[in-house]
Amino acid sequence: MIGCKGAPETIAERLSHIPTGYEKVYKSFTRSGSRVLALSYKFLDNERGIDQIDRAKVESGLTFAGFMVFHCPMKTDAIETINMLNQSSHRSVMITGDNPLTACHVAREVGIAAKPIIILDKPEFTNVEVDSSIDLEWRDVEETNIKPASSSSPLDISMFGKYDICVTGYAIQNYKIIGSLNILSGTLSFIRVSLLHKRN
């Protein structure tokens, strides 16, 4: 038997069947600040030579087993510390590997974000009829406002006045250099950031 855990959006791509309500359930937890792992499994016909099987092949056609939800309360002095930094004209920025919705919740709770939050990330749902240059999207936390974007188009600077911006590692990696500089200077939260993104 193979057991697999990971981010819900990543595991969803590897399941043989995505259960009804899958996305709605995990997003209800991440929007409230919880960390969520999706659990899955698969039975192998033959376990001999398992160490030589391609990982991508093993981690496909999985069966969903459930979500593991972690609630990590903030340290008691986190809000006070961020407030002190804000009052002393320091700019507080959060860099995390968390799910975008979890990170946005935490940013609001500690006072890093005060305006409505908008996320720049890869499109969650791809449509073959959509222009192939649309490789990013802006979306609010509730996903009621979604705006397609292209990494090769100029960045709309006016958004920084209306919203607190959260950007994923994927978006930074794919945005052209000029856009990235504007994003870096105006962003409050960098989310789903890998060690490689942090290093760069």
MOVEN-V363305 format. One record per pair of residues at least 12 apart in sequence whose C-alpha atoms are under 10 Angstrom apart, sorted by sequence separation. I is the first residue (numbers start at 1). GAP is how many residues later the second one is. D is the distance in Angstrom with one decimal. If there is no record, write none. Layout:
((I,GAP,D) (I,GAP,D))
This chain:
((26,12,8.5) (94,12,9.3) (104,12,10.0) (105,12,9.5) (122,12,9.1) (123,12,6.7) (124,12,9.1) (136,12,6.2) (137,12,4.9) (171,12,9.7) (172,12,8.5) (9,13,9.7) (94,13,7.4) (104,13,7.1) (122,13,6.2) (123,13,5.4) (124,13,8.4) (135,13,7.9) (136,13,4.9) (137,13,7.7) (8,14,8.6) (9,14,8.1) (44,14,8.6) (93,14,8.8) (104,14,8.8) (121,14,8.7) (122,14,4.4) (123,14,5.3) (134,14,6.2) (135,14,6.6) (136,14,5.6) (137,14,9.5) (8,15,7.9) (43,15,9.8) (92,15,9.7) (104,15,8.6) (121,15,5.5) (122,15,5.9) (123,15,8.4) (124,15,10.0) (133,15,9.8) (134,15,5.5) (135,15,5.4) (136,15,6.7) (22,16,9.8) (42,16,8.2) (120,16,6.8) (121,16,5.6) (122,16,8.7) (123,16,9.2) (133,16,8.3) (134,16,4.7) (135,16,6.6) (167,16,7.9) (9,17,9.2) (41,17,9.8) (42,17,8.3) (120,17,5.7) (121,17,6.7) (131,17,9.8) (133,17,5.8) (134,17,7.7) (135,17,9.1) (166,17,9.3) (167,17,8.8) (8,18,7.1) (9,18,9.9) (41,18,8.6) (42,18,8.5) (94,18,7.9) (101,18,8.9) (119,18,7.9) (120,18,4.6) (121,18,8.1) (130,18,9.5) (132,18,9.1) (133,18,7.9) (134,18,9.1) (165,18,8.3) (172,18,9.0) (7,19,9.8) (8,19,9.1) (40,19,9.3) (41,19,9.5) (42,19,7.4) (43,19,8.7) (92,19,9.0) (93,19,7.0) (100,19,7.5) (118,19,9.9) (119,19,5.4) (120,19,6.7) (131,19,9.6) (133,19,7.8) (134,19,9.6) (165,19,9.8) (171,19,9.7) (41,20,8.9) (42,20,5.2) (43,20,9.3) (92,20,6.1) (93,20,9.4) (100,20,9.5) (118,20,6.4) (119,20,5.3) (120,20,9.1) (133,20,9.2) (151,20,7.9) (155,20,9.5) (166,20,9.4) (167,20,7.0) (171,20,9.8) (173,20,9.9) (40,21,9.7) (41,21,5.4) (42,21,6.1) (91,21,8.7) (92,21,9.3) (100,21,8.8) (118,21,5.5) (119,21,6.1) (150,21,9.9) (151,21,9.0) (154,21,9.9) (155,21,9.9) (165,21,7.1) (166,21,6.0) (167,21,8.4) (168,21,8.4) (169,21,6.9) (170,21,9.1) (171,21,9.9) (172,21,9.3) (40,22,6.0) (41,22,5.3) (42,22,9.1) (117,22,8.7) (118,22,4.5) (119,22,7.3) (151,22,9.6) (152,22,8.9) (153,22,9.0) (154,22,9.1) (157,22,9.6) (160,22,9.6) (164,22,8.3) (165,22,4.9) (166,22,6.1) (167,22,6.4) (168,22,5.6) (169,22,6.3) (170,22,7.8) (171,22,9.9) (39,23,9.5) (40,23,5.3) (41,23,6.7) (42,23,9.9) (117,23,6.1) (118,23,6.6) (123,23,9.3) (140,23,9.5) (151,23,6.2) (152,23,6.9) (153,23,8.5) (155,23,8.6) (156,23,9.3) (160,23,9.0) (163,23,9.9) (164,23,7.0) (165,23,5.8) (166,23,4.6) (167,23,5.0) (168,23,4.6) (169,23,5.7) (170,23,7.8) (173,23,10.0) (39,24,8.7) (40,24,4.4) (41,24,6.8) (116,24,7.9) (117,24,6.7) (118,24,9.6) (119,24,9.6) (123,24,9.5) (150,24,9.3) (151,24,4.5) (152,24,6.0) (154,24,8.2) (155,24,5.7) (163,24,9.6) (164,24,6.4) (165,24,6.7) (166,24,5.7) (167,24,6.0) (168,24,5.4) (169,24,4.5) (170,24,9.3) (173,24,7.4) (15,25,7.9) (39,25,6.3) (40,25,4.8) (86,25,8.7) (116,25,8.7) (117,25,9.8) (118,25,9.4) (123,25,7.7) (140,25,9.8) (150,25,8.1) (151,25,6.0) (152,25,9.4) (153,25,9.9) (154,25,6.5) (155,25,8.8) (157,25,7.8) (160,25,9.8) (161,25,9.3) (164,25,8.4) (165,25,8.7) (166,25,6.9) (167,25,8.6) (168,25,6.3) (169,25,6.9) (172,25,8.2) (11,26,8.9) (12,26,8.4) (14,26,9.1) (15,26,9.1) (16,26,9.8) (38,26,7.7) (39,26,5.2) (40,26,7.1) (86,26,8.3) (120,26,9.9) (122,26,9.4) (123,26,8.9) (140,26,9.8) (150,26,9.6) (151,26,9.5) (152,26,9.5) (153,26,8.2) (156,26,9.5) (157,26,8.8) (160,26,6.3) (167,26,9.1) (168,26,9.6) (169,26,9.8) (10,27,9.9) (11,27,6.5) (15,27,9.6) (38,27,7.7) (39,27,5.4) (40,27,9.0) (83,27,8.0) (85,27,9.9) (118,27,8.9) (119,27,9.5) (120,27,9.5) (121,27,9.9) (122,27,9.1) (138,27,9.5) (139,27,9.9) (152,27,8.3) (155,27,7.6) (156,27,10.0) (159,27,9.5) (160,27,8.0) (169,27,9.2) (170,27,8.7) (173,27,9.3) (7,28,9.2) (8,28,7.1) (9,28,9.5) (10,28,8.7) (11,28,7.8) (12,28,9.6) (38,28,6.1) (39,28,5.9) (79,28,9.9) (82,28,6.6) (83,28,6.8) (118,28,9.3) (120,28,9.6) (121,28,9.3) (122,28,9.9) (138,28,9.6) (151,28,7.7) (154,28,9.9) (155,28,8.1) (169,28,6.1) (7,29,7.0) (8,29,6.0) (9,29,8.5) (11,29,7.6) (37,29,8.6) (38,29,4.6) (39,29,7.2) (79,29,9.9) (81,29,8.7) (82,29,6.6) (83,29,8.4) (120,29,8.6) (138,29,9.3) (151,29,9.2) (157,29,8.8) (168,29,9.6) (169,29,8.6) (6,30,8.5) (7,30,5.3) (8,30,4.9) (37,30,5.7) (38,30,6.3) (79,30,7.5) (80,30,8.1) (81,30,9.7) (82,30,7.1) (6,31,5.3) (7,31,6.0) (8,31,8.4) (36,31,6.6) (37,31,5.1) (38,31,8.8) (78,31,9.4) (79,31,4.5) (80,31,9.1) (5,32,6.3) (6,32,5.5) (7,32,9.0) (36,32,5.7) (37,32,6.5) (74,32,8.4) (78,32,6.4) (79,32,6.5) (4,33,10.0) (5,33,5.5) (6,33,6.9) (35,33,8.3) (36,33,4.6) (37,33,8.4) (73,33,9.8) (77,33,9.6) (78,33,9.3) (79,33,9.0) (4,34,8.3) (5,34,4.6) (6,34,8.9) (34,34,10.0) (35,34,5.8) (36,34,6.3) (136,34,9.0) (137,34,8.9) (4,35,5.9) (5,35,6.2) (34,35,6.5) (35,35,5.0) (36,35,8.8) (74,35,8.9) (136,35,6.8) (3,36,7.5) (4,36,5.1) (5,36,8.6) (34,36,5.6) (35,36,6.4) (74,36,8.5) (104,36,9.9) (105,36,8.9) (135,36,8.8) (3,37,5.9) (4,37,5.8) (33,37,9.2) (34,37,4.7) (35,37,7.7) (104,37,7.6) (2,38,8.4) (3,38,4.4) (4,38,8.5) (33,38,7.2) (34,38,6.8) (136,38,8.5) (2,39,5.3) (3,39,6.7) (30,39,9.0) (32,39,9.2) (33,39,8.1) (34,39,9.0) (101,39,9.5) (102,39,9.8) (135,39,8.3) (136,39,8.8) (1,40,7.0) (2,40,5.1) (3,40,8.9) (26,40,10.0) (29,40,7.5) (30,40,9.7) (33,40,9.0) (101,40,6.4) (135,40,9.4) (1,41,5.7) (2,41,6.2) (26,41,7.5) (29,41,9.1) (30,41,9.6) (100,41,8.5) (101,41,9.0) (118,41,8.9) (1,42,4.3) (2,42,7.3) (14,42,9.0) (22,42,9.5) (25,42,9.0) (26,42,9.5) (29,42,9.0) (118,42,9.6) (1,43,5.7) (14,43,9.7) (26,43,8.6) (1,44,9.0) (14,44,9.7) (15,44,8.6) (16,44,7.3) (17,44,8.0) (18,44,9.8) (19,44,9.6) (22,44,9.3) (118,44,9.4) (119,44,9.5) (1,45,9.5) (2,45,9.6) (14,45,6.4) (15,45,6.4) (16,45,4.3) (17,45,8.0) (18,45,8.5) (19,45,7.7) (22,45,9.3) (115,45,9.9) (117,45,8.9) (118,45,6.2) (119,45,8.7) (120,45,7.6) (121,45,8.7) (122,45,10.0) (1,46,8.1) (13,46,9.8) (14,46,4.7) (15,46,5.1) (16,46,5.5) (17,46,7.0) (18,46,7.4) (115,46,9.0) (116,46,7.4) (117,46,5.4) (118,46,6.4) (119,46,6.1) (120,46,6.3) (121,46,6.4) (122,46,8.3) (13,47,8.2) (14,47,5.9) (15,47,4.5) (16,47,6.2) (17,47,7.7) (115,47,7.1) (116,47,5.2) (117,47,4.7) (118,47,5.3) (119,47,4.7) (120,47,4.9) (121,47,5.5) (122,47,9.8) (2,48,9.9) (11,48,8.8) (12,48,10.0) (13,48,9.2) (14,48,6.0) (15,48,5.8) (16,48,8.4) (115,48,5.4) (116,48,6.1) (117,48,5.9) (118,48,6.2) (119,48,5.7) (120,48,6.5) (121,48,8.1) (122,48,6.8) (11,49,9.0) (13,49,9.5) (14,49,8.7) (15,49,6.6) (114,49,8.6) (115,49,5.5) (116,49,8.7) (117,49,7.1) (118,49,8.6) (119,49,7.7) (120,49,9.6) (121,49,6.5) (122,49,6.5) (12,50,9.1) (14,50,9.4) (113,50,8.9) (114,50,7.1) (115,50,9.2) (120,50,9.0) (121,50,5.2) (11,51,8.4) (12,51,9.8) (113,51,5.9) (120,51,6.4) (121,51,8.7) (11,52,9.8) (12,52,8.5) (112,52,8.8) (113,52,8.5) (119,52,9.7) (120,52,8.9) (122,52,9.2) (11,53,8.4) (113,53,9.5) (121,53,9.7) (4,54,9.5) (5,54,9.9) (3,55,9.7) (4,55,7.2) (2,56,7.6) (3,56,8.8) (4,56,9.9) (108,56,9.7) (2,57,8.1) (107,57,9.7) (4,58,8.3) (8,58,9.9) (3,59,8.8) (4,59,9.6) (5,59,9.8) (8,59,8.1) (107,59,9.4) (2,60,8.7) (3,60,9.5) (4,60,9.4) (5,60,9.6) (7,60,9.8) (8,60,10.0) (104,60,9.5) (4,61,9.5) (5,61,9.8) (6,61,9.7) (104,61,9.3) (3,62,9.4) (5,62,9.2) (6,62,9.9) (36,62,9.3) (104,62,7.3) (5,63,9.2) (35,63,7.4) (36,63,8.3) (103,63,8.5) (120,63,9.6) (34,64,9.6) (35,64,7.4) (33,65,9.7) (34,65,9.2) (101,65,9.7) (33,66,9.3) (35,66,9.6) (36,66,9.0) (100,66,7.6) (33,67,9.8) (34,67,9.1) (35,67,6.7) (100,67,8.3) (30,68,9.3) (31,68,9.3) (33,68,7.2) (34,68,6.1) (35,68,9.4) (100,68,7.3) (119,68,9.9) (30,69,7.1) (31,69,8.7) (32,69,8.0) (33,69,4.4) (34,69,9.3) (99,69,9.1) (30,70,8.1) (31,70,5.0) (32,70,6.8) (33,70,7.1) (98,70,9.7) (119,70,9.2) (120,70,9.8) (121,70,9.4) (30,71,5.4) (31,71,5.6) (32,71,9.8) (33,71,8.0) (34,71,8.9) (95,71,9.8) (97,71,9.0) (117,71,9.6) (119,71,9.6) (120,71,9.8) (121,71,9.7) (27,72,9.5) (29,72,8.9) (30,72,4.6) (31,72,8.7) (32,72,9.4) (33,72,5.2) (34,72,9.4) (94,72,9.2) (95,72,9.7) (96,72,9.3) (97,72,8.8) (117,72,9.8) (119,72,9.3) (27,73,10.0) (28,73,9.3) (29,73,8.2) (30,73,8.4) (31,73,7.8) (32,73,6.3) (33,73,6.2) (93,73,9.9) (95,73,9.6) (96,73,9.6) (27,74,7.4) (28,74,10.0) (30,74,9.2) (31,74,6.2) (32,74,8.7) (33,74,9.6) (95,74,9.7) (27,75,8.9) (30,75,8.0) (31,75,9.4) (113,75,7.1) (33,76,9.1) (112,76,6.9) (113,76,8.6) (112,77,8.3) (107,81,8.2) (107,82,7.3) (106,83,9.9) (104,84,9.6) (104,85,7.6) (103,86,7.4) (104,86,9.7) (103,87,8.5) (104,87,8.8) (103,88,6.6) (100,89,9.0) (102,89,9.2) (103,89,8.9) (9,90,9.4) (100,90,8.6) (101,90,9.2) (7,91,9.2) (8,91,9.3) (100,91,5.7) (7,92,7.8) (98,92,9.3) (99,92,6.8) (100,92,6.8) (93,93,9.9) (94,93,9.1) (95,93,8.6) (96,93,7.9) (97,93,8.3) (98,93,6.0) (99,93,6.0) (93,94,7.5) (94,94,6.3) (95,94,5.9) (96,94,6.3) (97,94,5.5) (98,94,5.3) (99,94,9.6) (92,95,9.9) (93,95,4.8) (94,95,4.6) (95,95,4.7) (96,95,5.1) (97,95,4.1) (98,95,7.9) (92,96,7.0) (93,96,5.7) (94,96,6.1) (95,96,6.1) (96,96,6.2) (97,96,4.8) (98,96,10.0) (91,97,8.4) (92,97,8.9) (93,97,7.8) (94,97,8.0) (95,97,8.5) (96,97,5.9) (97,97,6.4) (95,98,7.0) (96,98,8.3) (97,98,8.8) (95,99,9.7) (96,99,9.9) (96,102,9.3) (95,103,8.2) (31,110,7.5) (31,111,8.3) (27,114,9.8) (28,114,9.9) (9,115,8.9) (27,115,9.4))
